[in-house]
Amino acid sequence: MNILVTGGAGFIGSHTVDLLLARGHHVRILDNLTPPVHDDGQIPDYVPAAAEFMLGDVCERSVLNRALQGMDAVIHLAAYQDYLPDFAKFFHVNAVGTALLYELIVGHHYPIQKVVVASSQAVYGEGKYACSRDHVQYPGPRTEAQLRSGLWELTCPVCGGPLDVQRTDEAHVNPHNQYAISKYTQEMIALNLGCRYQIPSVALRFSITQGPRQSLRNAYSGILRLFTMALLHQEAPVIFEDGNQLRDYVNVSDVARGIELVLLDARADYRAFNVGGRDAVSVLDYAAAVAAAVGYDIAPRIPAEFRLGDTRHIVSDIGRLQALGWQPTVPLSQTIQDYIAWAQTQVSFAKYYEEATRIMKKLGTVRSVA
């Protein structure tokens, strides 16, 4: 197949490109190489020469139109991710870019056999919980007043009692920050327009994806980048809230295999799937695992701060994708080791987390307990 991968020079995109090339496909990459994911505007050295590269933005009609010509399928990974309150930019890139993709396919009658769109676990907001009295609940976001008081855990919206975390399946979405809302909008565009115009489309809701090539500069790259960077500088990593937040983490190679599966399997058409890890891991346990892998016995620092808009707990139910034959195969310990080995080869491994934290505090994204 001739496959266009938007955002193909990025983290998930580049691993997906590698897999598709290994399977014998022709791959065209469309990427704008902009900061903070790319810091110098140069094509990363890990982008293979066997892939055709186009420099450009998915929101530019003429560029995206050229990129679609001659393609059989599209893997749409280009997106804007950040913690900053750039509300319009989230929707311009993530939603409008996706709408333009379908507009061009329909308007030019391009024979696209499949579109795979990258969504996010973030669309679930706080996800699925169980109350002993009121059963399954999908609570709304925690209020700033609650967070300022250091009351981290959610309570039942009906009775006010404690809640138990459940694995969140694809049935109920509840996005509550700008990134999550833009990604769910992107899903609706893809699945609904795809169905209407008979363009087989799939949305993949990635859990926190980790592994080599994750941008060192991008604050949204997440926990592994942050903790590794601090510990390799022999500094204590900073943990927001109390560190008991639960997440599932998935290796980027497993994500790439999930993309390939739904690309080729018609059973996935017009559906959304979680792509996540096997285990629920607390932030404190994750910090301990990274410290052990780095080899420094440095305890994390917990300064009673929080990121406004973060979810407390979210763990994906991956049963729907497993039913198609996919499984996560790379353990978290291996993901951490591989990332640390890659990070140590990067000549620009500076303390980028300090600047990111300063900006987030200035803009009110990171706030302190009263």
C-alpha positions as CSV (number, residue, x, y, z in Angstrom):
1,M,0.0,0.0,0.0
2,N,0.9,3.6,-0.4
3,I,0.4,5.2,3.0
4,L,0.5,8.8,4.1
5,V,1.6,9.3,7.7
6,T,0.9,12.8,9.0
7,G,3.2,13.6,11.9
8,G,5.5,10.8,10.7
9,A,8.7,12.4,11.9
10,G,7.3,12.5,15.5
11,F,7.4,10.0,18.3
12,I,4.6,7.6,17.5
13,G,4.8,8.5,13.8
14,S,8.4,7.5,13.3
15,H,8.0,4.1,15.0
16,T,4.9,3.5,12.8
17,V,6.8,4.5,9.7
18,D,9.5,2.0,10.6
19,L,7.0,-0.8,11.0
20,L,5.2,0.0,7.8
21,L,8.4,0.0,5.8
22,A,9.5,-3.3,7.3
23,R,6.1,-4.7,6.1
24,G,6.9,-3.6,2.6
25,H,4.6,-0.6,2.3
26,H,5.6,2.7,0.5
27,V,5.4,5.5,3.1
28,R,5.0,9.2,2.6
29,I,5.6,11.4,5.7
30,L,4.0,14.8,6.1
31,D,5.4,16.8,9.0
32,N,6.0,20.5,9.7
33,L,8.9,19.9,12.1
34,T,7.8,22.6,14.5
35,P,8.9,23.1,18.2
36,P,8.7,21.9,20.8
37,V,8.6,18.4,19.3
38,H,11.4,19.3,16.9
39,D,13.9,21.9,18.1
40,D,15.9,22.7,15.0
41,G,13.6,22.3,12.0
42,Q,15.7,19.5,10.7
43,I,14.5,16.0,9.7
44,P,15.5,13.8,12.6
45,D,18.2,11.3,11.9
46,Y,15.9,8.4,12.8
47,V,13.6,9.1,9.8
48,P,14.6,6.5,7.3
49,A,15.7,7.4,3.8
50,A,13.3,4.8,2.4
51,A,10.4,7.0,3.4
52,E,9.3,9.9,1.2
53,F,9.4,13.1,3.2
54,M,7.2,16.2,2.7
55,L,7.7,19.3,4.8
56,G,4.3,21.0,5.5
57,D,1.3,21.6,7.7
58,V,-1.8,19.5,7.7
59,C,-3.9,22.7,7.9
60,E,-2.5,24.0,4.6
61,R,-4.9,22.9,1.9
62,S,-2.4,22.8,-1.0
63,V,0.2,20.9,1.0
64,L,-2.2,18.3,2.3
65,N,-3.8,17.9,-1.1
66,R,-0.4,17.2,-2.7
67,A,0.4,14.7,0.1
68,L,-2.8,12.8,-0.5
69,Q,-2.2,12.2,-4.2
70,G,-1.4,8.6,-5.1
71,M,-2.1,7.3,-1.5
72,D,-4.2,4.3,-0.6
73,A,-4.4,5.0,3.1
74,V,-3.8,7.7,5.7
75,I,-2.5,7.4,9.3
76,H,-3.3,10.8,10.8
77,L,-1.0,11.4,13.7
78,A,-0.2,15.1,13.3
79,A,-1.6,17.0,16.4
80,Y,-1.1,19.8,18.8
81,Q,-0.4,18.7,22.3
82,D,0.4,20.9,25.3
83,Y,-0.7,21.9,28.8
84,L,-1.0,25.6,27.7
85,P,-4.3,27.4,27.3
86,D,-4.0,27.8,23.5
87,F,-7.6,26.8,23.0
88,A,-8.0,27.9,19.4
89,K,-4.8,26.2,18.3
90,F,-5.9,22.8,19.7
91,F,-9.1,23.0,17.6
92,H,-7.4,24.5,14.5
93,V,-4.8,21.8,14.3
94,N,-6.6,18.8,15.6
95,A,-10.2,19.3,14.5
96,V,-9.9,21.6,11.4
97,G,-6.9,19.7,10.1
98,T,-8.9,16.5,10.3
99,A,-12.0,18.1,8.6
100,L,-9.7,19.3,5.8
101,L,-8.4,15.8,5.3
102,Y,-11.9,14.4,4.7
103,E,-12.9,17.5,2.6
104,L,-10.0,16.8,0.2
105,I,-10.6,13.1,0.0
106,V,-14.3,13.6,-0.8
107,G,-13.8,16.7,-3.0
108,H,-11.1,15.1,-5.1
109,H,-12.5,11.5,-5.0
110,Y,-9.2,10.2,-3.8
111,P,-9.4,6.3,-3.5
112,I,-8.5,6.2,0.2
113,Q,-9.1,2.7,1.5
114,K,-8.6,3.5,5.2
115,V,-8.0,6.5,7.5
116,V,-6.7,5.8,11.0
117,V,-6.9,8.8,13.3
118,A,-4.9,9.2,16.6
119,S,-7.2,10.0,19.5
120,S,-6.4,9.9,23.2
121,Q,-7.3,8.3,26.5
122,A,-7.9,11.9,27.5
123,V,-11.4,11.8,25.9
124,Y,-12.6,9.9,29.0
125,G,-11.9,12.7,31.5
126,E,-12.0,11.0,34.9
127,G,-13.1,7.8,33.4
128,K,-15.1,5.0,35.0
129,Y,-15.6,4.4,38.7
130,A,-17.8,2.2,40.9
131,C,-19.7,3.3,44.0
132,S,-20.8,0.6,46.5
133,R,-24.2,2.2,46.7
134,D,-24.8,3.9,43.3
135,H,-22.9,1.5,41.1
136,V,-21.1,2.7,37.9
137,Q,-20.3,6.4,37.9
138,Y,-18.6,8.8,35.5
139,P,-17.7,11.8,37.7
140,G,-17.0,15.2,36.3
141,P,-13.7,17.1,36.7
142,R,-12.5,18.0,40.2
143,T,-13.0,21.6,41.1
144,E,-10.1,24.0,41.7
145,A,-11.4,24.6,45.2
146,Q,-11.1,20.8,45.9
147,L,-7.6,20.7,44.4
148,R,-6.5,23.9,46.3
149,S,-7.6,22.0,49.5
150,G,-5.4,19.0,48.6
151,L,-8.4,16.7,48.4
152,W,-7.2,14.6,45.5
153,E,-9.7,11.7,45.4
154,L,-13.0,11.8,43.6
155,T,-16.3,11.1,45.4
156,C,-19.5,9.7,44.1
157,P,-21.5,12.5,42.4
158,V,-24.7,10.9,43.8
159,C,-24.1,10.1,47.4
160,G,-20.7,11.6,48.1
161,G,-19.2,8.3,49.1
162,P,-15.8,6.8,48.0
163,L,-15.3,5.5,44.5
164,D,-13.2,2.6,43.2
165,V,-11.3,3.0,40.0
166,Q,-12.5,0.8,37.1
167,R,-11.0,0.1,33.7
168,T,-12.6,2.5,31.3
169,D,-14.0,1.0,28.1
170,E,-15.0,2.8,24.9
171,A,-18.7,3.3,25.8
172,H,-18.7,6.6,27.6
173,V,-16.6,9.7,26.9
174,N,-16.4,12.8,29.1
175,P,-13.6,15.1,27.9
176,H,-13.0,18.1,30.1
177,N,-9.8,19.9,28.9
178,Q,-8.9,21.6,25.7
179,Y,-6.8,18.8,24.3
180,A,-9.4,16.1,25.1
181,I,-12.3,18.0,23.6
182,S,-10.3,18.7,20.4
183,K,-9.4,15.0,20.1
184,Y,-13.0,13.8,20.6
185,T,-14.1,16.4,18.0
186,Q,-11.5,14.9,15.7
187,E,-12.9,11.4,16.3
188,M,-16.5,12.5,15.5
189,I,-15.3,14.1,12.3
190,A,-13.5,11.0,11.2
191,L,-16.0,8.3,12.2
192,N,-19.1,10.2,11.1
193,L,-17.8,11.7,7.8
194,G,-16.0,8.4,7.1
195,C,-19.3,6.5,7.5
196,R,-21.3,9.0,5.5
197,Y,-18.9,9.0,2.5
198,Q,-17.8,5.4,2.8
199,I,-14.3,6.1,3.8
200,P,-13.4,3.3,6.3
201,S,-12.1,5.1,9.3
202,V,-10.9,4.1,12.8
203,A,-10.1,6.2,15.9
204,L,-7.4,4.9,18.3
205,R,-7.5,6.2,21.9
206,F,-3.9,5.9,23.0
207,S,-3.0,5.6,26.7
208,I,0.2,7.3,27.8
209,T,2.7,6.1,25.2
210,Q,6.4,5.9,26.1
211,G,9.7,4.9,24.5
212,P,12.7,6.2,22.6
213,R,12.5,9.3,20.4
214,Q,10.0,11.0,22.7
215,S,10.6,14.7,22.5
216,L,13.0,16.0,25.1
217,R,11.6,19.6,24.8
218,N,7.9,18.9,24.7
219,A,6.3,19.1,28.2
220,Y,3.5,16.9,27.0
221,S,5.9,14.0,26.4
222,G,5.1,12.9,30.0
223,I,6.4,11.1,33.0
224,L,9.2,9.1,31.6
225,R,10.9,12.1,30.0
226,L,10.4,14.2,33.1
227,F,11.7,11.7,35.6
228,T,14.6,10.5,33.5
229,M,15.8,14.0,32.7
230,A,15.7,15.0,36.4
231,L,17.4,11.8,37.7
232,L,20.2,11.8,35.0
233,H,21.0,15.3,36.3
234,Q,21.0,13.8,39.8
235,E,18.0,15.8,40.9
236,A,14.7,14.7,42.5
237,P,11.8,14.4,40.0
238,V,8.8,16.5,40.9
239,I,5.4,14.7,41.4
240,F,2.1,16.6,41.3
241,E,-0.6,15.9,43.8
242,D,0.4,13.0,46.1
243,G,1.8,10.5,43.5
244,N,-1.0,7.9,44.0
245,Q,-2.6,8.7,40.7
246,L,-3.1,5.6,38.6
247,R,-2.4,5.3,34.9
248,D,-1.7,2.6,32.3
249,Y,1.4,3.0,30.1
250,V,1.9,1.5,26.7
251,N,5.1,1.0,24.7
252,V,5.3,2.9,21.4
253,S,6.1,-0.3,19.4
254,D,2.9,-1.8,20.7
255,V,1.0,1.3,19.6
256,A,2.6,1.0,16.1
257,R,1.4,-2.6,15.9
258,G,-2.1,-1.5,17.0
259,I,-2.1,1.1,14.2
260,E,-1.1,-1.6,11.6
261,L,-3.7,-4.0,12.8
262,V,-6.7,-1.6,12.4
263,L,-5.2,-0.4,9.1
264,L,-5.5,-3.8,7.6
265,D,-8.5,-5.3,9.5
266,A,-12.0,-4.4,8.2
267,R,-13.5,-5.4,11.5
268,A,-12.1,-2.2,12.9
269,D,-13.9,0.1,10.5
270,Y,-16.0,3.0,11.9
271,R,-15.1,2.1,15.5
272,A,-13.0,3.6,18.3
273,F,-10.5,1.5,20.2
274,N,-8.4,1.9,23.4
275,V,-4.7,1.2,22.9
276,G,-3.2,0.8,26.4
277,G,-1.1,-1.2,28.8
278,R,-1.8,-4.2,30.9
279,D,-1.2,-2.7,34.4
280,A,-2.4,0.2,36.5
281,V,0.8,1.9,37.8
282,S,0.9,4.7,40.4
283,V,3.1,7.8,39.7
284,L,5.1,7.0,42.9
285,D,5.8,3.4,41.7
286,Y,6.8,4.8,38.3
287,A,9.2,7.2,39.8
288,A,10.8,4.4,41.9
289,A,11.1,2.2,38.7
290,V,12.9,5.0,36.8
291,A,15.2,5.7,39.7
292,A,16.2,2.0,40.0
293,A,16.8,1.9,36.2
294,V,19.0,5.0,36.3
295,G,20.8,3.8,39.4
296,Y,20.3,6.8,41.6
297,D,18.6,6.4,45.0
298,I,16.9,9.8,44.8
299,A,13.4,10.1,46.2
300,P,10.9,12.3,44.3
301,R,9.9,15.7,45.6
302,I,6.2,16.3,46.2
303,P,5.6,20.1,46.6
304,A,1.8,20.1,47.0
305,E,1.2,21.3,43.5
306,F,-1.2,20.2,40.8
307,R,-1.9,20.7,37.1
308,L,-5.3,22.2,36.6
309,G,-7.2,19.9,34.2
310,D,-5.4,16.7,35.1
311,T,-7.4,13.6,35.8
312,R,-7.0,11.7,39.0
313,H,-7.0,8.2,37.8
314,I,-7.5,6.7,34.3
315,V,-6.8,3.1,33.2
316,S,-8.1,1.8,29.9
317,D,-9.9,-1.4,29.1
318,I,-8.2,-2.8,26.1
319,G,-10.5,-5.8,25.6
320,R,-12.0,-4.4,22.3
321,L,-8.7,-4.3,20.5
322,Q,-7.5,-7.6,22.1
323,A,-10.6,-9.2,20.5
324,L,-9.0,-8.4,17.1
325,G,-5.8,-10.1,18.1
326,W,-3.7,-7.3,19.6
327,Q,-1.8,-7.5,22.8
328,P,0.6,-5.2,24.6
329,T,3.9,-7.1,24.7
330,V,6.6,-4.8,26.1
331,P,6.8,-4.5,29.9
332,L,7.1,-1.2,31.6
333,S,10.6,-2.0,32.9
334,Q,11.9,-2.6,29.3
335,T,10.3,0.6,28.1
336,I,12.1,2.6,30.9
337,Q,15.4,0.9,30.1
338,D,15.1,1.6,26.4
339,Y,14.2,5.2,26.9
340,I,17.1,5.8,29.3
341,A,19.6,4.2,26.9
342,W,18.3,6.4,24.1
343,A,18.2,9.6,26.2
344,Q,21.8,9.2,27.2
345,T,22.8,9.3,23.6
346,Q,21.2,12.7,23.0
347,V,23.7,15.6,23.0
348,S,21.0,18.1,23.9
349,F,19.8,16.5,27.1
350,A,19.4,19.7,29.0
351,K,17.1,20.5,31.9
352,Y,14.1,21.4,29.7
353,Y,11.7,20.5,32.5
354,E,12.7,23.6,34.5
355,E,11.6,26.0,31.7
356,A,8.4,24.1,31.1
357,T,7.4,24.2,34.7
358,R,8.2,27.9,34.9
359,I,5.9,28.6,32.0
360,M,3.1,26.5,33.3
361,K,3.2,28.2,36.7
362,K,3.3,31.6,35.0
363,L,0.2,30.8,33.0
364,G,-1.6,29.2,35.9
365,T,-1.6,25.6,34.6
366,V,0.5,24.5,37.6
367,R,-1.0,25.7,40.9
368,S,-0.3,25.2,44.6
369,V,-2.4,23.9,47.4
370,A,-3.6,26.7,49.6
